[in-house]
Amino acid sequence: MSTQDWLEKDFYAELGIAKDADQAEVKKSYRKLAKRYHPDSSKGDAKAEEKFKAISEAYDVISDPKKREEYDEARALFSQGGRRFGAPGSGGGSTGGVGFGDIFGGGLGDVFGGMFGRGGSTRAPRRGADIDSEVTLGFADALDGVTLPLRLRSEAACSTCQGTGAKSGTTPRVCPVCQGAGELTRNAGGFAFPEPCRECRGRGMIVDNPCAQCHGSGRGQSTRTVSARLPAGVRDGQRIRLKGKGAPGERGGPAGDLYVTVRVSAHPVFGRDGDNLTVTVPVSFDEAVLGADVKVPVVSGGTVTVKVPAGSASGRVLRVRGRGATRRDGTHGDLLVTLEVVVPARLSDEARVAVEAFRAAHDHHDPREELLSRAASAPRATKPPPKKGGTS
């Protein structure tokens, strides 16, 4: 396979998984697809055979953490105009690679072409960095979805020197080591990876008269507030990707993404089990025995009436459909109501007489009879034979 083919193939799409899928998801998806397209299952189907080869190739890379890391790094740099690296099995090295100059018509020495009197193209656009953030939501907000203002700090071009790193009235000069490219090539295990030039720290330029604000780095800190919409039904620990809400791009490049990790506060009454909500409702002894209609709270406020069947035991779970968390497709999970039979700590004389009468009416029934019977019929442990010892 050629270097270009290897880099331009989307192995995640071949496996039908997200880029951040964990190894368990990778394996699960591969097994499902391999079973579907295996030659033994689709004899004579050329398209199925090609598909099986494609998913096998993708799995070979994505299932190997090291290969996957190199693949992700290579594709990320390539998509931003970096070198096309040698793919595994393609001979490796940097021979035949395509550099920034080949793609954009010039090296990074042309960043300020007019400034240096050299003309030429401008430096390629650069995508902004991704930003990680964390928010804590109330239980109800997580169920309904909420729009929050998030105050973010990220790296940006220095506002004093506009990103040149040079003092006002001066200009940087082309780095003599990398000739303005900002990078040097490093060969590693069949791959040719560019590394930032140590002389100019990857900028392609040397600043002799640094800006007093950024000390020559050309970078500063940007503080801004973005509006983040967190979907209904978001779960505790879920990581939400907000495309284009990350750090601004450079030279017209797109903004990065914002990844928000959600923490959901516990509710004093309700719990959550996947898309279902849970609640424990106490019922009296007579309600459990005779049956009753009881009111159960719902998280949105108010109550619903639930019918408790006669003879319900403590721990029985009743289902109220459609009163759970919102799913991605807009439908809702259910509310699971667990009954908890409450035994009074004290009885009035009248109540005690009634309970004793109940006991007398049911004195023939032993609720532990079956338990004791099963225990008695269970196999007994076999005693080991006595050890044969010598006489002293």
N, C-alpha and C positions, 0 to 999 in steps of 0.2 A: 504494500500500500504506500502511496506517495505521502510525503509530509503534509501537503495541503489537504489531501483526503482525510488523513487522520485527525487533523485539527478542525476541519469543517464538519465532521460528523458529530451529531449530538447524541452521545451515548445515553444520556438521561431520557431523551425522548424515545429512543429505541426500547428502553425498558419500561417506559410509561410511568416514570417516577419524578418527583421534584428534586431539584439540585441538592437540597438539604436532607434528603431521605437518609435514614440510618441504615446500618448494614442488615438489620432484620427485614426492613421494607425492600431493600435491594434483592435479597435472597428470595423473598416471597414472590415478588413480581417476576423474577427470572424463572423460578420453578413453574409458575403458572403459564408463562409464555412458552417455555421450552416444552412443556407437555402438549401444548396446543399445536406447535409448529414442528415438533420432532419428525424426522423423516419416516420413522416407523408408523406415525399416526397419519401421515399425509403422503403416502407413496405416489410418485408420479407427479406431484404438485411442485413445479419448479419455483414458483413464487414462495411457497411455504419453506422450501429448502433454503432459499436466499434469506428469508426472514430469520430462520433458525441460525444461520451463520452470523447475521447481523447482531442478534441479541446475545449470542455466545461471545462475540468479539467485545460487545459493550460490557458484558458481565465480567469478562476477564480483566478489564481495566477498572471498572467501578467497584468491584468486590475486593480489590487490592488497595488498602489505604495509601500506600506509597505511590502506586501508579495513579490512583485517583487524584491525589494532591498535585502531582506533576501535570496531569491532564487538565485539571481546573486552572492551575497557574498558567499553563501554556495557552489555553483558550482565552483566558482573561487578558493576557498581554497581547495576544494576537488580535483580539477584537478591538484593542485600543491602538492598533497600528504597530505592534511590536514585531519581533522576528518570528518567522515561521520555523519552528524548531524541528529537529529530526525526531520522527516518531519511533516507537519501539519497533525494531526489526527493519527500519528503513536505512540503516547505515549510520544514523546519529550524526553528531558533529554539526558544524556550522557551515559546511560547504554547500553552496547552492541556496543558502538562506536568503531571505528577503528582509532587508533592514528598513529602518525608518526612511532613510534617504530614497530607497527604491520605491516605497509606497507613496510618499508625499513629495518627492522631487527634490529633497534636500535634507541635510542633517539639522541638528538643533542649533548649529552655528548660524542658521538663517532665521532664528527666532526674531531678532530685531534687524532684519535685512537692511531696511532703510537707515537705521541708526548707525550701522557699521559701514554703510555705503556700498554694500555688496548686493543689494536687491534680493530676489528670490522669494520663496514662499514663506508663510508663517508657520510657527510650530503647530503641530496637530492638536485638536481639541482633546481635553482630558476629562474623563468621567469623574464626578465628585465621589468622595469616600462614603461608604455606608456608615450609619450611626446606630449604636445600640442604646436603647433607653428602657426604663422599667417604670410601670405605673401600678398603683394599687386601686382596685375598684371595689365599690360596695357590692354586696351580693345581688341586689336588684338591678344595679346598673349593668352588671355583667350579663344578666339575663335579657335585658331590654336593648342593650347597645347604647353607646354614649359617644359624644364628640367632645374631646378634651383639648385644651390649649397646652402644648408641651414646649417648655423653654429649653432650647438646645444650644450647646456650645460645640463649635466645630472649627477646623482649620480653614483659613481663607487667605486670599492675597492681602498683603500688608496695605493698609489704606494710605500710608504716607508715600511709599515709593511705587505703589500700584503693582507690586509683585516683582519688580526688577531686583530688589535687594540693594540697589545703589543709592548713594546720597544724591540729593537733588542737584542737577547740573552735571552729573557724571553718568557714565555708562559702563556696564560690565564688558569684559573681553572674553573671547572664545577660549575655552579650556584647551591648553596645549596637549594634554594627555589623551583625551577622548575626541579631540577635534570638534567639539560642540555637540557630540552625540549624546552626552550625558550618561553613557553606559559602555561597558566593556563586556565581551562575551566570555562566558565560563562554560567549559564542557563538563558534563556530569552524567555518566552512565548512559550514553546514547542520546542525551538531550543537549542542546546548546541554549543555555539560559543567559540572558543579559543581566549584568549586575550594575548597580549604580557606580559611576566613576567616583573613586575616593577623593580625587583631587578637587573636583567641583561639587561632590556630594549629589551627583545625578542631575545637576541643573544645566550642564553644558556650558556654563559661564563662570568666570572668576570675577568676584567683586573686590576691587582694590580700595574703594572708598565706600564702606558699608553705610546703609541707612541707619540713623540713630534709633529709630523705632524698632526695627526687626533685626538689627545687628547683621544685616547682609543675607538673612535667610529668605527674604521676600515673602515670608508667611506671617500671619497674625491669627488672632482668635476672633471668630464671629459669633455673636449671640443673637439668636432670633427665636421667635415664637411661631410654631406651626400648629395648624388645626388637624388633629388626628381623630379619625372616625374608627372606633372599635366596634366590630359587628355584634349583633345580638347573639347570645348564647356562648360568648367567649369563656374559656375554661381557665382555671387556675394553672399557671405555668405555661400557658400557650404563648407562642411567639408569633406575632402578627407582622407581616411585611407590608409596609406602606411605600409603594413605588414612587420614586422621585421626591421623597420628603427628606432625603439625607443631605449631605454637604453639597453646596453648589459646585458645578463643574467649572473647569478652567478653559479659557479661550473658546467659549461657546459650547463646551461639552455638556452632556446631560448631568443632572444632579444624581447623586447616589440614592440609595434606599434607606429608609428608616425601619429598624427592627425593634418592635416594642414587646417586651416580655411582660405579661399580665399576671398580677397577683390579686386574687379575689379574697376579700375578707369573709370570715365565717359568719353565718347567720345564727341568731340565738334559737331559732325554731326549725328552720329548713336545712336540709342537706342536699347533696347532689350525687347522682349515680349516672354518669354519662349524660344523656339528654333527659333523664328523668330526675324529678325532684323527690325528696323523701321527707316524711314527717311522721312522728310518733304521736298517736292520739290515745289518751287514757279513756277507758270505758269502765263502767261499773260492772259488778258481778252479775246483776240481774240483766243488764243490757247485753252482756256476752251470752248469757244463758237463753234469754227469751227473744233476743234480737231487738233492734231499735234503729231509728233514724237519728244520726248524730251530725252535728255541724263540725266541719273541718276547715281551718284557715287556709287561704291561698296566698301566695307570695305577693300578688298584685294588690291585695287588700280585700276585705270581705271574707265570705265563707261559701262553701258548697256543702250540700247535704249528702251524706254517704249512708247507704243502708248496710247495717251490720247484720249479717245472717244469724239466725238463732243457732246457738251451740258453737259460737266462735271461740277459739282458744287464744290465749295471750300469744302474741307474735304473728298472728295471721296478717297477711298483707292484702289490702284491697287497692284496686287501681282506679284512678280517676283520669280518664283519657283526655289528652289535649291540654293539660294544665302544667306541663313541664317546660323545659328550656326550649328556646327557638333553635331549630336546625338550620343548616345552610340553605335548604330548599324552601324555607319559610314555614314548614310544618313544625309541630311542637311534640315534645316528649310527653310523658304522663306524670301524674302525681301519685307516688306510692305511699299508701297510708298503712302504717304498722300499728295494730291494735295492742294496747297494753292494759290488761285487766288489773284494775286497782282493788286491792284487798284492804278494807277499813282496819285501822289500827285499834279502834275502840268500837264496841257495839252497845246500843241501848238494850235495856232488858227485853223490850218487845222484839228487837232485831235478833237478839240471841236466841229467843224462843223459836223464832221462825227458822233460823239456821239449824238449830237442833232438830226441829221437825223435818227439815230437808234431809239431814243426815240419817235420821231414823227411816225415812222413806227410801233411802238409797243404801242402807247398810249392807245389802247383798252385793253391791258392786265394789270391787277392789281395783282401782285404776293402775295398780302396780303388778297385777296378776300376770299379765303378758311379759313384762320386764323380768320378773323373777323366773318365769318358765323358760325364757330364752337363756338366761344366765345359767340355770341348772342344767340345760341340755348342751351347753357349750363344751367342747373338748377340754379335758383336763391336761395339765402339763405332765409329761412322762417323767417319772423319777429316774435319775441315772442309776445304773447298777452299782452296788458297793464296790469300792476298790479292793483288789486283792493285795493284801499286805503280807510281808514275810514275818516270821516269828523272831523275836529277839532272844 
